[in-house]
Every structure is written in structure tokens, then in C-alpha cells.
Amino acid sequence: MTITKDMTIGQILDLDPSTATFFMQMGMHCLGCPASRGESVEDACAVHGVSVNELLDKLNAHVAGK
């Protein structure tokens, strides 16, 4: 599985709940909010001023190691 910038946060959390840690580390503390679950990774990163590529690298390294 490869996580892409177009995937929603909800899709990623449903595939692997342990990825929540990486969102939290990047300052995305609103994971329980229904609106955030429908937000794409790219949009969430833009709102939070976070590098989408940095987050994707961390998420994909994590899921590849499972």
C-alpha cells in the first residue's frame, strides 16, 4: 500500500490506525473531528503549514515496515 496526497485522512486511519501518531507529530491534533476525516492529506498539510512530502515519506516508511 502506498499513501498518496489525494487520500483522505479517514482512509489512511482506517487502513492503519497507528498512523495517527504521525499526524499528531506534525501538529494535526483534530483527527477525531468528522471534517478532518474527509480532508485529503494535501489539503490538511496546506491548512497546517506542513510539508506534504515530509508527511507522506514518514507515513509510507511506517506502513512499508509492517
PDB file of N, CA, C and O in Angstrom:
ATOM      1  N   MET A   1       0.846  -1.178   0.000  1.00  0.00           N
ATOM      2  CA  MET A   1       0.000   0.000   0.000  1.00  0.00           C
ATOM      3  C   MET A   1       0.892   1.242   0.000  1.00  0.00           C
ATOM      4  O   MET A   1       1.866   1.322   0.748  1.00  0.00           O
ATOM      5  N   THR A   2       0.547   2.197  -0.840  1.00  0.00           N
ATOM      6  CA  THR A   2       1.245   3.475  -0.878  1.00  0.00           C
ATOM      7  C   THR A   2       0.242   4.562  -0.550  1.00  0.00           C
ATOM      8  O   THR A   2      -0.828   4.636  -1.153  1.00  0.00           O
ATOM      9  N   ILE A   3       0.588   5.394   0.397  1.00  0.00           N
ATOM     10  CA  ILE A   3      -0.261   6.518   0.788  1.00  0.00           C
ATOM     11  C   ILE A   3       0.068   7.686  -0.131  1.00  0.00           C
ATOM     12  O   ILE A   3       1.234   8.025  -0.333  1.00  0.00           O
ATOM     13  N   THR A   4      -0.975   8.296  -0.682  1.00  0.00           N
ATOM     14  CA  THR A   4      -0.796   9.418  -1.600  1.00  0.00           C
ATOM     15  C   THR A   4      -1.428  10.678  -1.028  1.00  0.00           C
ATOM     16  O   THR A   4      -2.223  10.622  -0.090  1.00  0.00           O
ATOM     17  N   LYS A   5      -1.061  11.809  -1.607  1.00  0.00           N
ATOM     18  CA  LYS A   5      -1.570  13.101  -1.129  1.00  0.00           C
ATOM     19  C   LYS A   5      -3.062  13.266  -1.368  1.00  0.00           C
ATOM     20  O   LYS A   5      -3.696  14.116  -0.744  1.00  0.00           O
ATOM     21  N   ASP A   6      -3.633  12.463  -2.263  1.00  0.00           N
ATOM     22  CA  ASP A   6      -5.052  12.563  -2.573  1.00  0.00           C
ATOM     23  C   ASP A   6      -5.926  11.733  -1.636  1.00  0.00           C
ATOM     24  O   ASP A   6      -7.146  11.899  -1.616  1.00  0.00           O
ATOM     25  N   MET A   7      -5.317  10.852  -0.868  1.00  0.00           N
ATOM     26  CA  MET A   7      -6.087  10.032   0.072  1.00  0.00           C
ATOM     27  C   MET A   7      -6.592  10.901   1.212  1.00  0.00           C
ATOM     28  O   MET A   7      -5.954  11.883   1.593  1.00  0.00           O
ATOM     29  N   THR A   8      -7.744  10.527   1.748  1.00  0.00           N
ATOM     30  CA  THR A   8      -8.259  11.278   2.892  1.00  0.00           C
ATOM     31  C   THR A   8      -7.618  10.752   4.174  1.00  0.00           C
ATOM     32  O   THR A   8      -7.139   9.619   4.237  1.00  0.00           O
ATOM     33  N   ILE A   9      -7.626  11.594   5.174  1.00  0.00           N
ATOM     34  CA  ILE A   9      -7.091  11.190   6.472  1.00  0.00           C
ATOM     35  C   ILE A   9      -7.876   9.994   6.992  1.00  0.00           C
ATOM     36  O   ILE A   9      -7.296   9.075   7.570  1.00  0.00           O
ATOM     37  N   GLY A  10      -9.185   9.998   6.792  1.00  0.00           N
ATOM     38  CA  GLY A  10     -10.017   8.883   7.232  1.00  0.00           C
ATOM     39  C   GLY A  10      -9.633   7.572   6.572  1.00  0.00           C
ATOM     40  O   GLY A  10      -9.591   6.535   7.233  1.00  0.00           O
ATOM     41  N   GLN A  11      -9.351   7.604   5.277  1.00  0.00           N
ATOM     42  CA  GLN A  11      -8.936   6.386   4.571  1.00  0.00           C
ATOM     43  C   GLN A  11      -7.648   5.832   5.166  1.00  0.00           C
ATOM     44  O   GLN A  11      -7.511   4.625   5.363  1.00  0.00           O
ATOM     45  N   ILE A  12      -6.722   6.712   5.447  1.00  0.00           N
ATOM     46  CA  ILE A  12      -5.422   6.289   5.979  1.00  0.00           C
ATOM     47  C   ILE A  12      -5.585   5.712   7.381  1.00  0.00           C
ATOM     48  O   ILE A  12      -5.016   4.666   7.695  1.00  0.00           O
ATOM     49  N   LEU A  13      -6.359   6.391   8.222  1.00  0.00           N
ATOM     50  CA  LEU A  13      -6.570   5.905   9.582  1.00  0.00           C
ATOM     51  C   LEU A  13      -7.326   4.581   9.585  1.00  0.00           C
ATOM     52  O   LEU A  13      -7.067   3.726  10.432  1.00  0.00           O
ATOM     53  N   ASP A  14      -8.251   4.402   8.656  1.00  0.00           N
ATOM     54  CA  ASP A  14      -8.980   3.135   8.567  1.00  0.00           C
ATOM     55  C   ASP A  14      -8.049   1.994   8.138  1.00  0.00           C
ATOM     56  O   ASP A  14      -8.178   0.871   8.626  1.00  0.00           O
ATOM     57  N   LEU A  15      -7.117   2.283   7.230  1.00  0.00           N
ATOM     58  CA  LEU A  15      -6.168   1.271   6.776  1.00  0.00           C
ATOM     59  C   LEU A  15      -5.163   0.907   7.863  1.00  0.00           C
ATOM     60  O   LEU A  15      -4.786  -0.255   8.012  1.00  0.00           O
ATOM     61  N   ASP A  16      -4.731   1.923   8.626  1.00  0.00           N
ATOM     62  CA  ASP A  16      -3.726   1.694   9.666  1.00  0.00           C
ATOM     63  C   ASP A  16      -3.874   2.751  10.757  1.00  0.00           C
ATOM     64  O   ASP A  16      -3.320   3.844  10.639  1.00  0.00           O
ATOM     65  N   PRO A  17      -4.620   2.433  11.820  1.00  0.00           N
ATOM     66  CA  PRO A  17      -4.834   3.398  12.900  1.00  0.00           C
ATOM     67  C   PRO A  17      -3.555   3.906  13.557  1.00  0.00           C
ATOM     68  O   PRO A  17      -3.547   4.995  14.131  1.00  0.00           O
ATOM     69  N   SER A  18      -2.471   3.129  13.478  1.00  0.00           N
ATOM     70  CA  SER A  18      -1.218   3.563  14.113  1.00  0.00           C
ATOM     71  C   SER A  18      -0.580   4.752  13.407  1.00  0.00           C
ATOM     72  O   SER A  18       0.370   5.338  13.928  1.00  0.00           O
ATOM     73  N   THR A  19      -1.087   5.123  12.219  1.00  0.00           N
ATOM     74  CA  THR A  19      -0.555   6.293  11.525  1.00  0.00           C
ATOM     75  C   THR A  19      -0.958   7.598  12.216  1.00  0.00           C
ATOM     76  O   THR A  19      -0.388   8.650  11.927  1.00  0.00           O
ATOM     77  N   ALA A  20      -1.922   7.538  13.115  1.00  0.00           N
ATOM     78  CA  ALA A  20      -2.373   8.739  13.831  1.00  0.00           C
ATOM     79  C   ALA A  20      -1.206   9.454  14.502  1.00  0.00           C
ATOM     80  O   ALA A  20      -1.185  10.683  14.571  1.00  0.00           O
ATOM     81  N   THR A  21      -0.253   8.701  14.988  1.00  0.00           N
ATOM     82  CA  THR A  21       0.924   9.270  15.654  1.00  0.00           C
ATOM     83  C   THR A  21       1.641  10.269  14.752  1.00  0.00           C
ATOM     84  O   THR A  21       2.081  11.322  15.215  1.00  0.00           O
ATOM     85  N   PHE A  22       1.757   9.945  13.478  1.00  0.00           N
ATOM     86  CA  PHE A  22       2.493  10.804  12.554  1.00  0.00           C
ATOM     87  C   PHE A  22       1.737  12.094  12.258  1.00  0.00           C
ATOM     88  O   PHE A  22       2.343  13.155  12.108  1.00  0.00           O
ATOM     89  N   PHE A  23       0.408  11.999  12.176  1.00  0.00           N
ATOM     90  CA  PHE A  23      -0.397  13.211  12.006  1.00  0.00           C
ATOM     91  C   PHE A  23      -0.253  14.106  13.234  1.00  0.00           C
ATOM     92  O   PHE A  23      -0.108  15.323  13.112  1.00  0.00           O
ATOM     93  N   MET A  24      -0.293  13.497  14.414  1.00  0.00           N
ATOM     94  CA  MET A  24      -0.181  14.256  15.663  1.00  0.00           C
ATOM     95  C   MET A  24       1.193  14.934  15.766  1.00  0.00           C
ATOM     96  O   MET A  24       1.286  16.083  16.199  1.00  0.00           O
ATOM     97  N   GLN A  25       2.250  14.229  15.371  1.00  0.00           N
ATOM     98  CA  GLN A  25       3.599  14.791  15.422  1.00  0.00           C
ATOM     99  C   GLN A  25       3.728  16.012  14.512  1.00  0.00           C
ATOM    100  O   GLN A  25       4.531  16.906  14.778  1.00  0.00           O
ATOM    101  N   MET A  26       2.947  16.046  13.452  1.00  0.00           N
ATOM    102  CA  MET A  26       3.002  17.164  12.502  1.00  0.00           C
ATOM    103  C   MET A  26       2.062  18.301  12.918  1.00  0.00           C
ATOM    104  O   MET A  26       1.927  19.286  12.193  1.00  0.00           O
ATOM    105  N   GLY A  27       1.414  18.171  14.078  1.00  0.00           N
ATOM    106  CA  GLY A  27       0.552  19.235  14.578  1.00  0.00           C
ATOM    107  C   GLY A  27      -0.912  19.104  14.199  1.00  0.00           C
ATOM    108  O   GLY A  27      -1.699  20.026  14.417  1.00  0.00           O
ATOM    109  N   MET A  28      -1.279  17.968  13.635  1.00  0.00           N
ATOM    110  CA  MET A  28      -2.675  17.745  13.239  1.00  0.00           C
ATOM    111  C   MET A  28      -3.394  17.012  14.373  1.00  0.00           C
ATOM    112  O   MET A  28      -3.511  15.786  14.359  1.00  0.00           O
ATOM    113  N   HIS A  29      -3.871  17.779  15.350  1.00  0.00           N
ATOM    114  CA  HIS A  29      -4.460  17.206  16.553  1.00  0.00           C
ATOM    115  C   HIS A  29      -5.972  17.030  16.455  1.00  0.00           C
ATOM    116  O   HIS A  29      -6.603  16.634  17.435  1.00  0.00           O
ATOM    117  N   CYS A  30      -6.561  17.309  15.315  1.00  0.00           N
ATOM    118  CA  CYS A  30      -8.012  17.264  15.174  1.00  0.00           C
ATOM    119  C   CYS A  30      -8.486  15.996  14.460  1.00  0.00           C
ATOM    120  O   CYS A  30      -9.472  16.033  13.724  1.00  0.00           O
ATOM    121  N   LEU A  31      -7.806  14.899  14.670  1.00  0.00           N
ATOM    122  CA  LEU A  31      -8.120  13.671  13.946  1.00  0.00           C
ATOM    123  C   LEU A  31      -9.500  13.125  14.272  1.00  0.00           C
ATOM    124  O   LEU A  31     -10.080  12.404  13.460  1.00  0.00           O
ATOM    125  N   GLY A  32     -10.031  13.448  15.429  1.00  0.00           N
ATOM    126  CA  GLY A  32     -11.356  12.969  15.804  1.00  0.00           C
ATOM    127  C   GLY A  32     -12.481  13.781  15.194  1.00  0.00           C
ATOM    128  O   GLY A  32     -13.639  13.365  15.241  1.00  0.00           O
ATOM    129  N   CYS A  33     -12.169  14.909  14.635  1.00  0.00           N
ATOM    130  CA  CYS A  33     -13.178  15.784  14.037  1.00  0.00           C
ATOM    131  C   CYS A  33     -13.696  15.151  12.743  1.00  0.00           C
ATOM    132  O   CYS A  33     -12.900  14.757  11.891  1.00  0.00           O
ATOM    133  N   PRO A  34     -15.004  15.049  12.586  1.00  0.00           N
ATOM    134  CA  PRO A  34     -15.555  14.441  11.365  1.00  0.00           C
ATOM    135  C   PRO A  34     -15.076  15.125  10.082  1.00  0.00           C
ATOM    136  O   PRO A  34     -14.886  14.456   9.067  1.00  0.00           O
ATOM    137  N   ALA A  35     -14.881  16.421  10.111  1.00  0.00           N
ATOM    138  CA  ALA A  35     -14.441  17.139   8.914  1.00  0.00           C
ATOM    139  C   ALA A  35     -13.026  16.734   8.518  1.00  0.00           C
ATOM    140  O   ALA A  35     -12.720  16.644   7.329  1.00  0.00           O
ATOM    141  N   SER A  36     -12.171  16.490   9.488  1.00  0.00           N
ATOM    142  CA  SER A  36     -10.783  16.150   9.165  1.00  0.00           C
ATOM    143  C   SER A  36     -10.681  14.789   8.488  1.00  0.00           C
ATOM    144  O   SER A  36      -9.783  14.572   7.674  1.00  0.00           O
ATOM    145  N   ARG A  37     -11.572  13.884   8.808  1.00  0.00           N
ATOM    146  CA  ARG A  37     -11.529  12.551   8.202  1.00  0.00           C
ATOM    147  C   ARG A  37     -11.769  12.596   6.696  1.00  0.00           C
ATOM    148  O   ARG A  37     -11.297  11.723   5.967  1.00  0.00           O
ATOM    149  N   GLY A  38     -12.496  13.605   6.226  1.00  0.00           N
ATOM    150  CA  GLY A  38     -12.777  13.726   4.807  1.00  0.00           C
ATOM    151  C   GLY A  38     -11.799  14.598   4.050  1.00  0.00           C
ATOM    152  O   GLY A  38     -11.912  14.775   2.838  1.00  0.00           O
ATOM    153  N   GLU A  39     -10.840  15.139   4.775  1.00  0.00           N
ATOM    154  CA  GLU A  39      -9.858  16.046   4.179  1.00  0.00           C
ATOM    155  C   GLU A  39      -8.717  15.244   3.561  1.00  0.00           C
ATOM    156  O   GLU A  39      -8.266  14.254   4.137  1.00  0.00           O
ATOM    157  N   SER A  40      -8.258  15.667   2.403  1.00  0.00           N
ATOM    158  CA  SER A  40      -7.115  14.987   1.796  1.00  0.00           C
ATOM    159  C   SER A  40      -5.847  15.337   2.575  1.00  0.00           C
ATOM    160  O   SER A  40      -5.779  16.358   3.261  1.00  0.00           O
ATOM    161  N   VAL A  41      -4.862  14.476   2.452  1.00  0.00           N
ATOM    162  CA  VAL A  41      -3.578  14.739   3.113  1.00  0.00           C
ATOM    163  C   VAL A  41      -3.005  16.065   2.610  1.00  0.00           C
ATOM    164  O   VAL A  41      -2.482  16.859   3.391  1.00  0.00           O
ATOM    165  N   GLU A  42      -3.107  16.292   1.320  1.00  0.00           N
ATOM    166  CA  GLU A  42      -2.576  17.529   0.744  1.00  0.00           C
ATOM    167  C   GLU A  42      -3.264  18.760   1.329  1.00  0.00           C
ATOM    168  O   GLU A  42      -2.597  19.728   1.695  1.00  0.00           O
ATOM    169  N   ASP A  43      -4.593  18.729   1.419  1.00  0.00           N
ATOM    170  CA  ASP A  43      -5.332  19.865   1.973  1.00  0.00           C
ATOM    171  C   ASP A  43      -5.013  20.075   3.447  1.00  0.00           C
ATOM    172  O   ASP A  43      -4.837  21.210   3.889  1.00  0.00           O
ATOM    173  N   ALA A  44      -4.940  18.992   4.206  1.00  0.00           N
ATOM    174  CA  ALA A  44      -4.638  19.093   5.633  1.00  0.00           C
ATOM    175  C   ALA A  44      -3.255  19.690   5.856  1.00  0.00           C
ATOM    176  O   ALA A  44      -3.068  20.525   6.742  1.00  0.00           O
ATOM    177  N   CYS A  45      -2.299  19.266   5.061  1.00  0.00           N
ATOM    178  CA  CYS A  45      -0.945  19.802   5.185  1.00  0.00           C
ATOM    179  C   CYS A  45      -0.915  21.291   4.853  1.00  0.00           C
ATOM    180  O   CYS A  45      -0.222  22.064   5.515  1.00  0.00           O
ATOM    181  N   ALA A  46      -1.663  21.692   3.831  1.00  0.00           N
ATOM    182  CA  ALA A  46      -1.704  23.105   3.453  1.00  0.00           C
ATOM    183  C   ALA A  46      -2.294  23.952   4.579  1.00  0.00           C
ATOM    184  O   ALA A  46      -1.787  25.032   4.882  1.00  0.00           O
ATOM    185  N   VAL A  47      -3.355  23.463   5.189  1.00  0.00           N
ATOM    186  CA  VAL A  47      -4.012  24.198   6.276  1.00  0.00           C
ATOM    187  C   VAL A  47      -3.081  24.328   7.482  1.00  0.00           C
ATOM    188  O   VAL A  47      -3.062  25.362   8.149  1.00  0.00           O
ATOM    189  N   HIS A  48      -2.312  23.276   7.755  1.00  0.00           N
ATOM    190  CA  HIS A  48      -1.452  23.263   8.941  1.00  0.00           C
ATOM    191  C   HIS A  48      -0.030  23.740   8.666  1.00  0.00           C
ATOM    192  O   HIS A  48       0.800  23.760   9.575  1.00  0.00           O
ATOM    193  N   GLY A  49       0.261  24.124   7.428  1.00  0.00           N
ATOM    194  CA  GLY A  49       1.591  24.621   7.101  1.00  0.00           C
ATOM    195  C   GLY A  49       2.667  23.555   7.207  1.00  0.00           C
ATOM    196  O   GLY A  49       3.789  23.828   7.634  1.00  0.00           O
ATOM    197  N   VAL A  50       2.317  22.344   6.817  1.00  0.00           N
ATOM    198  CA  VAL A  50       3.207  21.198   6.927  1.00  0.00           C
ATOM    199  C   VAL A  50       3.564  20.714   5.525  1.00  0.00           C
ATOM    200  O   VAL A  50       2.748  20.801   4.609  1.00  0.00           O
ATOM    201  N   SER A  51       4.764  20.212   5.361  1.00  0.00           N
ATOM    202  CA  SER A  51       5.197  19.673   4.077  1.00  0.00           C
ATOM    203  C   SER A  51       4.488  18.349   3.801  1.00  0.00           C
ATOM    204  O   SER A  51       4.639  17.386   4.552  1.00  0.00           O
ATOM    205  N   VAL A  52       3.717  18.310   2.721  1.00  0.00           N
ATOM    206  CA  VAL A  52       3.004  17.079   2.364  1.00  0.00           C
ATOM    207  C   VAL A  52       3.996  15.969   2.046  1.00  0.00           C
ATOM    208  O   VAL A  52       3.756  14.812   2.391  1.00  0.00           O
ATOM    209  N   ASN A  53       5.093  16.297   1.402  1.00  0.00           N
ATOM    210  CA  ASN A  53       6.088  15.275   1.054  1.00  0.00           C
ATOM    211  C   ASN A  53       6.756  14.694   2.296  1.00  0.00           C
ATOM    212  O   ASN A  53       7.027  13.494   2.353  1.00  0.00           O
ATOM    213  N   GLU A  54       7.020  15.534   3.281  1.00  0.00           N
ATOM    214  CA  GLU A  54       7.628  15.050   4.530  1.00  0.00           C
ATOM    215  C   GLU A  54       6.683  14.083   5.236  1.00  0.00           C
ATOM    216  O   GLU A  54       7.106  13.023   5.698  1.00  0.00           O
ATOM    217  N   LEU A  55       5.409  14.445   5.318  1.00  0.00           N
ATOM    218  CA  LEU A  55       4.441  13.574   5.976  1.00  0.00           C
ATOM    219  C   LEU A  55       4.267  12.271   5.202  1.00  0.00           C
ATOM    220  O   LEU A  55       4.236  11.195   5.799  1.00  0.00           O
ATOM    221  N   LEU A  56       4.154  12.358   3.885  1.00  0.00           N
ATOM    222  CA  LEU A  56       3.996  11.145   3.071  1.00  0.00           C
ATOM    223  C   LEU A  56       5.202  10.220   3.219  1.00  0.00           C
ATOM    224  O   LEU A  56       5.046   9.001   3.282  1.00  0.00           O
ATOM    225  N   ASP A  57       6.392  10.790   3.274  1.00  0.00           N
ATOM    226  CA  ASP A  57       7.599   9.975   3.463  1.00  0.00           C
ATOM    227  C   ASP A  57       7.524   9.197   4.777  1.00  0.00           C
ATOM    228  O   ASP A  57       7.833   8.007   4.821  1.00  0.00           O
ATOM    229  N   LYS A  58       7.111   9.880   5.841  1.00  0.00           N
ATOM    230  CA  LYS A  58       7.009   9.227   7.160  1.00  0.00           C
ATOM    231  C   LYS A  58       5.930   8.149   7.154  1.00  0.00           C
ATOM    232  O   LYS A  58       6.148   7.037   7.634  1.00  0.00           O
ATOM    233  N   LEU A  59       4.761   8.489   6.607  1.00  0.00           N
ATOM    234  CA  LEU A  59       3.663   7.528   6.588  1.00  0.00           C
ATOM    235  C   LEU A  59       4.007   6.299   5.761  1.00  0.00           C
ATOM    236  O   LEU A  59       3.762   5.170   6.186  1.00  0.00           O
ATOM    237  N   ASN A  60       4.574   6.516   4.583  1.00  0.00           N
ATOM    238  CA  ASN A  60       4.894   5.384   3.709  1.00  0.00           C
ATOM    239  C   ASN A  60       6.030   4.522   4.269  1.00  0.00           C
ATOM    240  O   ASN A  60       6.024   3.304   4.092  1.00  0.00           O
ATOM    241  N   ALA A  61       6.993   5.138   4.934  1.00  0.00           N
ATOM    242  CA  ALA A  61       8.053   4.354   5.578  1.00  0.00           C
ATOM    243  C   ALA A  61       7.465   3.494   6.693  1.00  0.00           C
ATOM    244  O   ALA A  61       7.875   2.350   6.889  1.00  0.00           O
ATOM    245  N   HIS A  62       6.511   4.052   7.414  1.00  0.00           N
ATOM    246  CA  HIS A  62       5.865   3.324   8.515  1.00  0.00           C
ATOM    247  C   HIS A  62       5.078   2.121   7.982  1.00  0.00           C
ATOM    248  O   HIS A  62       5.242   1.004   8.474  1.00  0.00           O
ATOM    249  N   VAL A  63       4.238   2.345   6.994  1.00  0.00           N
ATOM    250  CA  VAL A  63       3.423   1.227   6.503  1.00  0.00           C
ATOM    251  C   VAL A  63       4.269   0.194   5.744  1.00  0.00           C
ATOM    252  O   VAL A  63       3.908  -0.982   5.701  1.00  0.00           O
ATOM    253  N   ALA A  64       5.368   0.614   5.157  1.00  0.00           N
ATOM    254  CA  ALA A  64       6.245  -0.335   4.453  1.00  0.00           C
ATOM    255  C   ALA A  64       6.951  -1.251   5.437  1.00  0.00           C
ATOM    256  O   ALA A  64       7.295  -2.386   5.108  1.00  0.00           O
ATOM    257  N   GLY A  65       7.164  -0.748   6.651  1.00  0.00           N
ATOM    258  CA  GLY A  65       7.866  -1.527   7.661  1.00  0.00           C
ATOM    259  C   GLY A  65       6.989  -2.535   8.377  1.00  0.00           C
ATOM    260  O   GLY A  65       7.471  -3.263   9.244  1.00  0.00           O
ATOM    261  N   LYS A  66       5.724  -2.592   8.037  1.00  0.00           N
ATOM    262  CA  LYS A  66       4.800  -3.525   8.707  1.00  0.00           C
ATOM    263  C   LYS A  66       4.774  -4.860   8.028  1.00  0.00           C
ATOM    264  O   LYS A  66       4.052  -5.758   8.460  1.00  0.00           O
TER     265      LYS A  66
END
